[in-house]
């Protein structure tokens, strides 16, 4: 769902760039340091965006967040009793507090998503949380990839090649796609196509084995080794 929340993701990237510019390795680890910059950039963007509900200053935005926190912890019901409770806690009038809560509810519920189905004009796509830019996810995903590459490199040469053929990826660059020079697109460039996994019979024939069971045994042994190292 790369097209959803692209503006939010751009704000995260902007915050990440600001963190890189100001980062000093002697202060703290980078990811927790950068996360504060990224969150601040997103909050500032949401505060000033012209959809949903907009506020004009960081003070008003901080107050909005505080009001909505109190409102949600008070039951989240838009009633006179709840609004009065929130107004008392923040020291504002009933009408002013009501206006702030209305804006907060509007912001929380605002979505503008079009259906990808041309024949369906009555429904919208489901929105799913996107944690792809979560610093913890990025860090641990990279850790996993590093361990996988290290484990794969520890295999014997035959194991590497046969496993790559069985799973369908390039043993050199680990890509799962290749450029087909015999099938050109409209721009004259080769089309990218997925690398198809080979059956054990073809792998066995390619390496001079007498039967598919041998190829299967080699691949399963290689996978076991990788799982152990990871």
Biotite code that builds the C-alpha atoms (Angstrom):
import biotite.structure as struc

atoms = struc.array([
    struc.Atom([0.000, 0.000, 0.000], chain_id="A", res_id=1, res_name="UNK", atom_name="CA", element="C"),
    struc.Atom([2.790, 2.388, -0.942], chain_id="A", res_id=2, res_name="UNK", atom_name="CA", element="C"),
    struc.Atom([0.355, 4.997, -2.265], chain_id="A", res_id=3, res_name="UNK", atom_name="CA", element="C"),
    struc.Atom([-1.376, 5.442, 1.089], chain_id="A", res_id=4, res_name="UNK", atom_name="CA", element="C"),
    struc.Atom([-0.132, 8.113, 3.501], chain_id="A", res_id=5, res_name="UNK", atom_name="CA", element="C"),
    struc.Atom([2.673, 9.123, 1.140], chain_id="A", res_id=6, res_name="UNK", atom_name="CA", element="C"),
    struc.Atom([2.689, 12.597, 2.670], chain_id="A", res_id=7, res_name="UNK", atom_name="CA", element="C"),
    struc.Atom([3.171, 11.172, 6.158], chain_id="A", res_id=8, res_name="UNK", atom_name="CA", element="C"),
    struc.Atom([6.011, 8.986, 4.922], chain_id="A", res_id=9, res_name="UNK", atom_name="CA", element="C"),
    struc.Atom([7.656, 12.008, 3.278], chain_id="A", res_id=10, res_name="UNK", atom_name="CA", element="C"),
    struc.Atom([7.480, 13.820, 6.608], chain_id="A", res_id=11, res_name="UNK", atom_name="CA", element="C"),
    struc.Atom([9.201, 10.869, 8.272], chain_id="A", res_id=12, res_name="UNK", atom_name="CA", element="C"),
    struc.Atom([11.971, 10.986, 5.678], chain_id="A", res_id=13, res_name="UNK", atom_name="CA", element="C"),
    struc.Atom([12.363, 14.738, 6.212], chain_id="A", res_id=14, res_name="UNK", atom_name="CA", element="C"),
    struc.Atom([12.720, 14.154, 9.951], chain_id="A", res_id=15, res_name="UNK", atom_name="CA", element="C"),
    struc.Atom([15.257, 11.402, 9.311], chain_id="A", res_id=16, res_name="UNK", atom_name="CA", element="C"),
    struc.Atom([17.331, 13.764, 7.155], chain_id="A", res_id=17, res_name="UNK", atom_name="CA", element="C"),
    struc.Atom([17.271, 16.441, 9.855], chain_id="A", res_id=18, res_name="UNK", atom_name="CA", element="C"),
    struc.Atom([18.421, 13.850, 12.381], chain_id="A", res_id=19, res_name="UNK", atom_name="CA", element="C"),
    struc.Atom([21.306, 12.841, 10.113], chain_id="A", res_id=20, res_name="UNK", atom_name="CA", element="C"),
    struc.Atom([22.421, 16.455, 9.768], chain_id="A", res_id=21, res_name="UNK", atom_name="CA", element="C"),
    struc.Atom([22.430, 17.104, 13.519], chain_id="A", res_id=22, res_name="UNK", atom_name="CA", element="C"),
    struc.Atom([23.562, 13.682, 14.761], chain_id="A", res_id=23, res_name="UNK", atom_name="CA", element="C"),
    struc.Atom([26.651, 13.280, 16.915], chain_id="A", res_id=24, res_name="UNK", atom_name="CA", element="C"),
    struc.Atom([27.716, 9.669, 17.455], chain_id="A", res_id=25, res_name="UNK", atom_name="CA", element="C"),
    struc.Atom([28.964, 10.488, 20.965], chain_id="A", res_id=26, res_name="UNK", atom_name="CA", element="C"),
    struc.Atom([25.467, 11.536, 22.124], chain_id="A", res_id=27, res_name="UNK", atom_name="CA", element="C"),
    struc.Atom([23.330, 8.421, 21.694], chain_id="A", res_id=28, res_name="UNK", atom_name="CA", element="C"),
    struc.Atom([22.469, 5.542, 19.337], chain_id="A", res_id=29, res_name="UNK", atom_name="CA", element="C"),
    struc.Atom([21.110, 6.891, 16.079], chain_id="A", res_id=30, res_name="UNK", atom_name="CA", element="C"),
    struc.Atom([17.706, 5.176, 15.822], chain_id="A", res_id=31, res_name="UNK", atom_name="CA", element="C"),
    struc.Atom([16.229, 6.375, 19.162], chain_id="A", res_id=32, res_name="UNK", atom_name="CA", element="C"),
    struc.Atom([17.714, 9.813, 18.429], chain_id="A", res_id=33, res_name="UNK", atom_name="CA", element="C"),
    struc.Atom([16.236, 9.924, 14.923], chain_id="A", res_id=34, res_name="UNK", atom_name="CA", element="C"),
    struc.Atom([12.829, 8.701, 16.059], chain_id="A", res_id=35, res_name="UNK", atom_name="CA", element="C"),
    struc.Atom([12.217, 11.911, 17.991], chain_id="A", res_id=36, res_name="UNK", atom_name="CA", element="C"),
    struc.Atom([13.000, 13.997, 14.908], chain_id="A", res_id=37, res_name="UNK", atom_name="CA", element="C"),
    struc.Atom([10.718, 11.844, 12.753], chain_id="A", res_id=38, res_name="UNK", atom_name="CA", element="C"),
    struc.Atom([7.821, 12.022, 15.209], chain_id="A", res_id=39, res_name="UNK", atom_name="CA", element="C"),
    struc.Atom([8.189, 15.790, 15.557], chain_id="A", res_id=40, res_name="UNK", atom_name="CA", element="C"),
    struc.Atom([8.198, 16.251, 11.779], chain_id="A", res_id=41, res_name="UNK", atom_name="CA", element="C"),
    struc.Atom([5.041, 14.162, 11.361], chain_id="A", res_id=42, res_name="UNK", atom_name="CA", element="C"),
    struc.Atom([3.264, 15.965, 14.193], chain_id="A", res_id=43, res_name="UNK", atom_name="CA", element="C"),
    struc.Atom([4.134, 19.347, 12.727], chain_id="A", res_id=44, res_name="UNK", atom_name="CA", element="C"),
    struc.Atom([2.882, 18.245, 9.316], chain_id="A", res_id=45, res_name="UNK", atom_name="CA", element="C"),
    struc.Atom([-0.407, 16.934, 10.708], chain_id="A", res_id=46, res_name="UNK", atom_name="CA", element="C"),
    struc.Atom([-0.807, 20.130, 12.721], chain_id="A", res_id=47, res_name="UNK", atom_name="CA", element="C"),
    struc.Atom([-0.637, 22.326, 9.617], chain_id="A", res_id=48, res_name="UNK", atom_name="CA", element="C"),
    struc.Atom([-2.129, 20.096, 6.926], chain_id="A", res_id=49, res_name="UNK", atom_name="CA", element="C"),
    struc.Atom([-5.253, 21.497, 5.288], chain_id="A", res_id=50, res_name="UNK", atom_name="CA", element="C"),
    struc.Atom([-7.389, 18.362, 5.568], chain_id="A", res_id=51, res_name="UNK", atom_name="CA", element="C"),
    struc.Atom([-9.334, 17.237, 8.576], chain_id="A", res_id=52, res_name="UNK", atom_name="CA", element="C"),
    struc.Atom([-8.690, 19.814, 11.311], chain_id="A", res_id=53, res_name="UNK", atom_name="CA", element="C"),
    struc.Atom([-5.878, 22.377, 11.294], chain_id="A", res_id=54, res_name="UNK", atom_name="CA", element="C"),
    struc.Atom([-4.340, 24.377, 14.115], chain_id="A", res_id=55, res_name="UNK", atom_name="CA", element="C"),
    struc.Atom([-2.081, 27.363, 13.698], chain_id="A", res_id=56, res_name="UNK", atom_name="CA", element="C"),
    struc.Atom([0.582, 26.921, 16.376], chain_id="A", res_id=57, res_name="UNK", atom_name="CA", element="C"),
    struc.Atom([2.472, 24.272, 18.291], chain_id="A", res_id=58, res_name="UNK", atom_name="CA", element="C"),
    struc.Atom([0.771, 25.444, 21.486], chain_id="A", res_id=59, res_name="UNK", atom_name="CA", element="C"),
    struc.Atom([-2.692, 24.855, 20.012], chain_id="A", res_id=60, res_name="UNK", atom_name="CA", element="C"),
    struc.Atom([-1.617, 21.479, 18.689], chain_id="A", res_id=61, res_name="UNK", atom_name="CA", element="C"),
    struc.Atom([-0.218, 20.437, 22.078], chain_id="A", res_id=62, res_name="UNK", atom_name="CA", element="C"),
    struc.Atom([-3.489, 21.521, 23.686], chain_id="A", res_id=63, res_name="UNK", atom_name="CA", element="C"),
    struc.Atom([-5.488, 19.547, 21.124], chain_id="A", res_id=64, res_name="UNK", atom_name="CA", element="C"),
    struc.Atom([-3.511, 16.414, 21.935], chain_id="A", res_id=65, res_name="UNK", atom_name="CA", element="C"),
    struc.Atom([-3.971, 16.970, 25.659], chain_id="A", res_id=66, res_name="UNK", atom_name="CA", element="C"),
    struc.Atom([-7.722, 17.544, 25.285], chain_id="A", res_id=67, res_name="UNK", atom_name="CA", element="C"),
    struc.Atom([-8.177, 14.400, 23.181], chain_id="A", res_id=68, res_name="UNK", atom_name="CA", element="C"),
    struc.Atom([-6.151, 12.362, 25.656], chain_id="A", res_id=69, res_name="UNK", atom_name="CA", element="C"),
    struc.Atom([-8.376, 13.504, 28.528], chain_id="A", res_id=70, res_name="UNK", atom_name="CA", element="C"),
    struc.Atom([-11.487, 13.008, 26.385], chain_id="A", res_id=71, res_name="UNK", atom_name="CA", element="C"),
    struc.Atom([-10.563, 9.428, 25.435], chain_id="A", res_id=72, res_name="UNK", atom_name="CA", element="C"),
    struc.Atom([-9.640, 8.534, 29.019], chain_id="A", res_id=73, res_name="UNK", atom_name="CA", element="C"),
    struc.Atom([-12.997, 9.931, 30.147], chain_id="A", res_id=74, res_name="UNK", atom_name="CA", element="C"),
    struc.Atom([-14.863, 7.413, 28.018], chain_id="A", res_id=75, res_name="UNK", atom_name="CA", element="C"),
    struc.Atom([-14.686, 9.054, 24.610], chain_id="A", res_id=76, res_name="UNK", atom_name="CA", element="C"),
    struc.Atom([-18.411, 9.825, 24.537], chain_id="A", res_id=77, res_name="UNK", atom_name="CA", element="C"),
    struc.Atom([-19.379, 13.175, 23.003], chain_id="A", res_id=78, res_name="UNK", atom_name="CA", element="C"),
    struc.Atom([-21.834, 14.114, 25.775], chain_id="A", res_id=79, res_name="UNK", atom_name="CA", element="C"),
    struc.Atom([-22.382, 17.268, 27.827], chain_id="A", res_id=80, res_name="UNK", atom_name="CA", element="C"),
    struc.Atom([-21.089, 15.527, 30.934], chain_id="A", res_id=81, res_name="UNK", atom_name="CA", element="C"),
    struc.Atom([-17.821, 14.417, 29.297], chain_id="A", res_id=82, res_name="UNK", atom_name="CA", element="C"),
    struc.Atom([-17.241, 17.788, 27.636], chain_id="A", res_id=83, res_name="UNK", atom_name="CA", element="C"),
    struc.Atom([-17.816, 19.553, 30.972], chain_id="A", res_id=84, res_name="UNK", atom_name="CA", element="C"),
    struc.Atom([-15.305, 17.255, 32.678], chain_id="A", res_id=85, res_name="UNK", atom_name="CA", element="C"),
    struc.Atom([-12.675, 18.016, 30.051], chain_id="A", res_id=86, res_name="UNK", atom_name="CA", element="C"),
    struc.Atom([-13.414, 21.767, 30.212], chain_id="A", res_id=87, res_name="UNK", atom_name="CA", element="C"),
    struc.Atom([-12.885, 21.743, 33.983], chain_id="A", res_id=88, res_name="UNK", atom_name="CA", element="C"),
    struc.Atom([-9.530, 19.969, 33.670], chain_id="A", res_id=89, res_name="UNK", atom_name="CA", element="C"),
    struc.Atom([-8.115, 22.306, 31.010], chain_id="A", res_id=90, res_name="UNK", atom_name="CA", element="C"),
    struc.Atom([-9.657, 25.482, 32.405], chain_id="A", res_id=91, res_name="UNK", atom_name="CA", element="C"),
    struc.Atom([-11.586, 26.422, 29.255], chain_id="A", res_id=92, res_name="UNK", atom_name="CA", element="C"),
    struc.Atom([-15.228, 27.279, 28.623], chain_id="A", res_id=93, res_name="UNK", atom_name="CA", element="C"),
    struc.Atom([-17.705, 24.589, 27.665], chain_id="A", res_id=94, res_name="UNK", atom_name="CA", element="C"),
    struc.Atom([-18.148, 25.924, 24.102], chain_id="A", res_id=95, res_name="UNK", atom_name="CA", element="C"),
    struc.Atom([-14.404, 26.281, 23.508], chain_id="A", res_id=96, res_name="UNK", atom_name="CA", element="C"),
    struc.Atom([-13.736, 22.760, 24.777], chain_id="A", res_id=97, res_name="UNK", atom_name="CA", element="C"),
    struc.Atom([-16.561, 21.392, 22.661], chain_id="A", res_id=98, res_name="UNK", atom_name="CA", element="C"),
    struc.Atom([-15.034, 23.018, 19.569], chain_id="A", res_id=99, res_name="UNK", atom_name="CA", element="C"),
    struc.Atom([-11.607, 21.539, 20.310], chain_id="A", res_id=100, res_name="UNK", atom_name="CA", element="C"),
    struc.Atom([-13.039, 18.045, 20.821], chain_id="A", res_id=101, res_name="UNK", atom_name="CA", element="C"),
    struc.Atom([-15.057, 18.289, 17.604], chain_id="A", res_id=102, res_name="UNK", atom_name="CA", element="C"),
    struc.Atom([-11.874, 19.174, 15.736], chain_id="A", res_id=103, res_name="UNK", atom_name="CA", element="C"),
    struc.Atom([-10.011, 16.304, 17.373], chain_id="A", res_id=104, res_name="UNK", atom_name="CA", element="C"),
    struc.Atom([-12.695, 13.782, 16.466], chain_id="A", res_id=105, res_name="UNK", atom_name="CA", element="C"),
    struc.Atom([-12.715, 15.060, 12.896], chain_id="A", res_id=106, res_name="UNK", atom_name="CA", element="C"),
    struc.Atom([-8.952, 14.645, 12.647], chain_id="A", res_id=107, res_name="UNK", atom_name="CA", element="C"),
    struc.Atom([-8.999, 11.120, 14.102], chain_id="A", res_id=108, res_name="UNK", atom_name="CA", element="C"),
    struc.Atom([-11.719, 9.959, 11.729], chain_id="A", res_id=109, res_name="UNK", atom_name="CA", element="C"),
    struc.Atom([-10.680, 11.760, 8.547], chain_id="A", res_id=110, res_name="UNK", atom_name="CA", element="C"),
    struc.Atom([-9.714, 9.490, 5.639], chain_id="A", res_id=111, res_name="UNK", atom_name="CA", element="C"),
    struc.Atom([-9.843, 10.089, 1.916], chain_id="A", res_id=112, res_name="UNK", atom_name="CA", element="C"),
    struc.Atom([-9.198, 6.804, 0.169], chain_id="A", res_id=113, res_name="UNK", atom_name="CA", element="C"),
    struc.Atom([-10.522, 5.868, -3.244], chain_id="A", res_id=114, res_name="UNK", atom_name="CA", element="C"),
    struc.Atom([-11.320, 2.316, -4.259], chain_id="A", res_id=115, res_name="UNK", atom_name="CA", element="C"),
    struc.Atom([-8.859, 0.674, -6.675], chain_id="A", res_id=116, res_name="UNK", atom_name="CA", element="C"),
    struc.Atom([-11.752, -1.218, -8.229], chain_id="A", res_id=117, res_name="UNK", atom_name="CA", element="C"),
    struc.Atom([-13.022, 0.771, -11.217], chain_id="A", res_id=118, res_name="UNK", atom_name="CA", element="C"),
    struc.Atom([-16.332, -1.100, -11.118], chain_id="A", res_id=119, res_name="UNK", atom_name="CA", element="C"),
    struc.Atom([-16.925, -0.434, -7.435], chain_id="A", res_id=120, res_name="UNK", atom_name="CA", element="C"),
    struc.Atom([-17.934, 3.133, -6.622], chain_id="A", res_id=121, res_name="UNK", atom_name="CA", element="C"),
    struc.Atom([-19.616, 2.367, -3.321], chain_id="A", res_id=122, res_name="UNK", atom_name="CA", element="C"),
    struc.Atom([-16.728, 1.110, -1.223], chain_id="A", res_id=123, res_name="UNK", atom_name="CA", element="C"),
    struc.Atom([-13.226, 2.155, -0.292], chain_id="A", res_id=124, res_name="UNK", atom_name="CA", element="C"),
    struc.Atom([-10.060, 0.183, 0.305], chain_id="A", res_id=125, res_name="UNK", atom_name="CA", element="C"),
    struc.Atom([-9.297, -1.119, 3.758], chain_id="A", res_id=126, res_name="UNK", atom_name="CA", element="C"),
    struc.Atom([-6.641, 0.860, 5.571], chain_id="A", res_id=127, res_name="UNK", atom_name="CA", element="C"),
    struc.Atom([-3.976, -1.142, 7.366], chain_id="A", res_id=128, res_name="UNK", atom_name="CA", element="C"),
    struc.Atom([-1.333, 0.242, 9.734], chain_id="A", res_id=129, res_name="UNK", atom_name="CA", element="C"),
    struc.Atom([1.983, 0.804, 8.004], chain_id="A", res_id=130, res_name="UNK", atom_name="CA", element="C"),
    struc.Atom([4.965, 0.241, 10.272], chain_id="A", res_id=131, res_name="UNK", atom_name="CA", element="C"),
    struc.Atom([7.518, -0.027, 7.485], chain_id="A", res_id=132, res_name="UNK", atom_name="CA", element="C"),
    struc.Atom([9.301, 3.123, 8.681], chain_id="A", res_id=133, res_name="UNK", atom_name="CA", element="C"),
    struc.Atom([9.274, 2.180, 12.352], chain_id="A", res_id=134, res_name="UNK", atom_name="CA", element="C"),
    struc.Atom([12.944, 2.491, 13.432], chain_id="A", res_id=135, res_name="UNK", atom_name="CA", element="C"),
    struc.Atom([12.803, -0.736, 15.443], chain_id="A", res_id=136, res_name="UNK", atom_name="CA", element="C"),
    struc.Atom([11.420, -2.636, 12.452], chain_id="A", res_id=137, res_name="UNK", atom_name="CA", element="C"),
    struc.Atom([14.075, -1.197, 10.164], chain_id="A", res_id=138, res_name="UNK", atom_name="CA", element="C"),
    struc.Atom([16.857, -2.087, 12.581], chain_id="A", res_id=139, res_name="UNK", atom_name="CA", element="C"),
    struc.Atom([15.796, -5.661, 13.287], chain_id="A", res_id=140, res_name="UNK", atom_name="CA", element="C"),
    struc.Atom([14.942, -6.338, 9.647], chain_id="A", res_id=141, res_name="UNK", atom_name="CA", element="C"),
    struc.Atom([18.465, -5.269, 8.683], chain_id="A", res_id=142, res_name="UNK", atom_name="CA", element="C"),
    struc.Atom([19.873, -7.440, 11.485], chain_id="A", res_id=143, res_name="UNK", atom_name="CA", element="C"),
    struc.Atom([17.923, -10.412, 10.127], chain_id="A", res_id=144, res_name="UNK", atom_name="CA", element="C"),
    struc.Atom([19.126, -9.789, 6.567], chain_id="A", res_id=145, res_name="UNK", atom_name="CA", element="C"),
    struc.Atom([22.734, -9.531, 7.723], chain_id="A", res_id=146, res_name="UNK", atom_name="CA", element="C"),
    struc.Atom([22.441, -12.833, 9.589], chain_id="A", res_id=147, res_name="UNK", atom_name="CA", element="C"),
    struc.Atom([20.796, -14.515, 6.606], chain_id="A", res_id=148, res_name="UNK", atom_name="CA", element="C"),
    struc.Atom([23.510, -13.323, 4.217], chain_id="A", res_id=149, res_name="UNK", atom_name="CA", element="C"),
    struc.Atom([26.210, -14.446, 6.647], chain_id="A", res_id=150, res_name="UNK", atom_name="CA", element="C"),
    struc.Atom([24.604, -17.871, 7.069], chain_id="A", res_id=151, res_name="UNK", atom_name="CA", element="C"),
    struc.Atom([24.145, -18.277, 3.315], chain_id="A", res_id=152, res_name="UNK", atom_name="CA", element="C"),
    struc.Atom([27.793, -17.379, 2.671], chain_id="A", res_id=153, res_name="UNK", atom_name="CA", element="C"),
    struc.Atom([28.870, -20.115, 5.086], chain_id="A", res_id=154, res_name="UNK", atom_name="CA", element="C"),
    struc.Atom([27.296, -22.830, 2.904], chain_id="A", res_id=155, res_name="UNK", atom_name="CA", element="C"),
    struc.Atom([29.266, -24.954, 0.493], chain_id="A", res_id=156, res_name="UNK", atom_name="CA", element="C"),
    struc.Atom([29.264, -23.767, -3.115], chain_id="A", res_id=157, res_name="UNK", atom_name="CA", element="C"),
    struc.Atom([26.947, -26.539, -4.356], chain_id="A", res_id=158, res_name="UNK", atom_name="CA", element="C"),
    struc.Atom([24.535, -25.901, -1.506], chain_id="A", res_id=159, res_name="UNK", atom_name="CA", element="C"),
    struc.Atom([24.404, -22.190, -2.359], chain_id="A", res_id=160, res_name="UNK", atom_name="CA", element="C"),
    struc.Atom([23.641, -22.752, -6.033], chain_id="A", res_id=161, res_name="UNK", atom_name="CA", element="C"),
    struc.Atom([21.082, -25.490, -5.496], chain_id="A", res_id=162, res_name="UNK", atom_name="CA", element="C"),
    struc.Atom([19.264, -23.600, -2.756], chain_id="A", res_id=163, res_name="UNK", atom_name="CA", element="C"),
    struc.Atom([19.099, -20.487, -4.957], chain_id="A", res_id=164, res_name="UNK", atom_name="CA", element="C"),
    struc.Atom([17.652, -22.577, -7.780], chain_id="A", res_id=165, res_name="UNK", atom_name="CA", element="C"),
    struc.Atom([15.135, -24.209, -5.445], chain_id="A", res_id=166, res_name="UNK", atom_name="CA", element="C"),
    struc.Atom([13.923, -20.922, -3.893], chain_id="A", res_id=167, res_name="UNK", atom_name="CA", element="C"),
    struc.Atom([14.207, -18.778, -7.040], chain_id="A", res_id=168, res_name="UNK", atom_name="CA", element="C"),
    struc.Atom([16.786, -16.065, -6.400], chain_id="A", res_id=169, res_name="UNK", atom_name="CA", element="C"),
    struc.Atom([20.170, -14.971, -7.753], chain_id="A", res_id=170, res_name="UNK", atom_name="CA", element="C"),
    struc.Atom([23.045, -16.410, -5.667], chain_id="A", res_id=171, res_name="UNK", atom_name="CA", element="C"),
    struc.Atom([25.173, -13.319, -6.405], chain_id="A", res_id=172, res_name="UNK", atom_name="CA", element="C"),
    struc.Atom([22.835, -10.360, -5.735], chain_id="A", res_id=173, res_name="UNK", atom_name="CA", element="C"),
    struc.Atom([19.938, -12.213, -4.020], chain_id="A", res_id=174, res_name="UNK", atom_name="CA", element="C"),
    struc.Atom([17.411, -10.636, -6.392], chain_id="A", res_id=175, res_name="UNK", atom_name="CA", element="C"),
    struc.Atom([14.226, -12.573, -7.140], chain_id="A", res_id=176, res_name="UNK", atom_name="CA", element="C"),
    struc.Atom([13.848, -10.964, -10.590], chain_id="A", res_id=177, res_name="UNK", atom_name="CA", element="C"),
    struc.Atom([15.872, -10.860, -13.798], chain_id="A", res_id=178, res_name="UNK", atom_name="CA", element="C"),
    struc.Atom([15.940, -8.725, -16.955], chain_id="A", res_id=179, res_name="UNK", atom_name="CA", element="C"),
    struc.Atom([14.685, -10.706, -19.957], chain_id="A", res_id=180, res_name="UNK", atom_name="CA", element="C"),
    struc.Atom([16.713, -9.355, -22.897], chain_id="A", res_id=181, res_name="UNK", atom_name="CA", element="C"),
    struc.Atom([14.566, -11.338, -25.326], chain_id="A", res_id=182, res_name="UNK", atom_name="CA", element="C"),
    struc.Atom([11.378, -9.569, -24.227], chain_id="A", res_id=183, res_name="UNK", atom_name="CA", element="C"),
    struc.Atom([11.620, -5.786, -24.559], chain_id="A", res_id=184, res_name="UNK", atom_name="CA", element="C"),
    struc.Atom([9.072, -3.282, -23.295], chain_id="A", res_id=185, res_name="UNK", atom_name="CA", element="C"),
    struc.Atom([7.676, -0.205, -25.069], chain_id="A", res_id=186, res_name="UNK", atom_name="CA", element="C"),
    struc.Atom([10.724, 1.826, -24.029], chain_id="A", res_id=187, res_name="UNK", atom_name="CA", element="C"),
    struc.Atom([13.072, -0.744, -25.551], chain_id="A", res_id=188, res_name="UNK", atom_name="CA", element="C"),
    struc.Atom([14.340, -1.987, -22.194], chain_id="A", res_id=189, res_name="UNK", atom_name="CA", element="C"),
    struc.Atom([14.211, -5.644, -21.081], chain_id="A", res_id=190, res_name="UNK", atom_name="CA", element="C"),
    struc.Atom([11.185, -6.552, -18.995], chain_id="A", res_id=191, res_name="UNK", atom_name="CA", element="C"),
    struc.Atom([11.773, -7.632, -15.415], chain_id="A", res_id=192, res_name="UNK", atom_name="CA", element="C"),
    struc.Atom([10.458, -11.096, -14.677], chain_id="A", res_id=193, res_name="UNK", atom_name="CA", element="C"),
    struc.Atom([10.469, -13.276, -11.564], chain_id="A", res_id=194, res_name="UNK", atom_name="CA", element="C"),
    struc.Atom([13.079, -16.011, -11.257], chain_id="A", res_id=195, res_name="UNK", atom_name="CA", element="C"),
    struc.Atom([11.091, -19.235, -11.238], chain_id="A", res_id=196, res_name="UNK", atom_name="CA", element="C"),
    struc.Atom([12.064, -21.855, -8.633], chain_id="A", res_id=197, res_name="UNK", atom_name="CA", element="C"),
    struc.Atom([13.256, -25.076, -10.242], chain_id="A", res_id=198, res_name="UNK", atom_name="CA", element="C"),
    struc.Atom([11.831, -28.490, -9.323], chain_id="A", res_id=199, res_name="UNK", atom_name="CA", element="C"),
    struc.Atom([14.196, -30.940, -7.679], chain_id="A", res_id=200, res_name="UNK", atom_name="CA", element="C"),
    struc.Atom([14.330, -33.065, -10.834], chain_id="A", res_id=201, res_name="UNK", atom_name="CA", element="C"),
    struc.Atom([15.725, -30.166, -12.888], chain_id="A", res_id=202, res_name="UNK", atom_name="CA", element="C"),
    struc.Atom([18.189, -29.228, -10.133], chain_id="A", res_id=203, res_name="UNK", atom_name="CA", element="C"),
    struc.Atom([19.428, -32.822, -9.936], chain_id="A", res_id=204, res_name="UNK", atom_name="CA", element="C"),
    struc.Atom([19.908, -32.984, -13.713], chain_id="A", res_id=205, res_name="UNK", atom_name="CA", element="C"),
    struc.Atom([21.714, -29.635, -13.733], chain_id="A", res_id=206, res_name="UNK", atom_name="CA", element="C"),
    struc.Atom([24.253, -30.876, -11.168], chain_id="A", res_id=207, res_name="UNK", atom_name="CA", element="C"),
    struc.Atom([24.647, -34.418, -12.476], chain_id="A", res_id=208, res_name="UNK", atom_name="CA", element="C"),
    struc.Atom([22.778, -36.214, -9.706], chain_id="A", res_id=209, res_name="UNK", atom_name="CA", element="C"),
    struc.Atom([20.993, -39.460, -10.416], chain_id="A", res_id=210, res_name="UNK", atom_name="CA", element="C"),
    struc.Atom([17.663, -38.596, -8.736], chain_id="A", res_id=211, res_name="UNK", atom_name="CA", element="C"),
    struc.Atom([15.619, -35.715, -7.335], chain_id="A", res_id=212, res_name="UNK", atom_name="CA", element="C"),
    struc.Atom([15.864, -36.992, -3.754], chain_id="A", res_id=213, res_name="UNK", atom_name="CA", element="C"),
    struc.Atom([19.558, -36.115, -3.667], chain_id="A", res_id=214, res_name="UNK", atom_name="CA", element="C"),
    struc.Atom([18.839, -32.532, -4.718], chain_id="A", res_id=215, res_name="UNK", atom_name="CA", element="C"),
    struc.Atom([16.050, -32.311, -2.144], chain_id="A", res_id=216, res_name="UNK", atom_name="CA", element="C"),
    struc.Atom([18.349, -33.612, 0.591], chain_id="A", res_id=217, res_name="UNK", atom_name="CA", element="C"),
    struc.Atom([21.053, -31.044, -0.243], chain_id="A", res_id=218, res_name="UNK", atom_name="CA", element="C"),
    struc.Atom([18.559, -28.144, -0.174], chain_id="A", res_id=219, res_name="UNK", atom_name="CA", element="C"),
    struc.Atom([16.982, -29.285, 3.088], chain_id="A", res_id=220, res_name="UNK", atom_name="CA", element="C"),
    struc.Atom([20.427, -29.621, 4.672], chain_id="A", res_id=221, res_name="UNK", atom_name="CA", element="C"),
    struc.Atom([21.312, -26.104, 3.534], chain_id="A", res_id=222, res_name="UNK", atom_name="CA", element="C"),
    struc.Atom([18.090, -24.688, 5.009], chain_id="A", res_id=223, res_name="UNK", atom_name="CA", element="C"),
    struc.Atom([18.752, -26.485, 8.303], chain_id="A", res_id=224, res_name="UNK", atom_name="CA", element="C"),
    struc.Atom([22.240, -24.976, 8.471], chain_id="A", res_id=225, res_name="UNK", atom_name="CA", element="C"),
    struc.Atom([20.890, -21.483, 7.846], chain_id="A", res_id=226, res_name="UNK", atom_name="CA", element="C"),
    struc.Atom([18.164, -21.846, 10.498], chain_id="A", res_id=227, res_name="UNK", atom_name="CA", element="C"),
    struc.Atom([20.762, -22.995, 13.028], chain_id="A", res_id=228, res_name="UNK", atom_name="CA", element="C"),
    struc.Atom([23.090, -20.045, 12.344], chain_id="A", res_id=229, res_name="UNK", atom_name="CA", element="C"),
    struc.Atom([20.275, -17.476, 12.333], chain_id="A", res_id=230, res_name="UNK", atom_name="CA", element="C"),
])
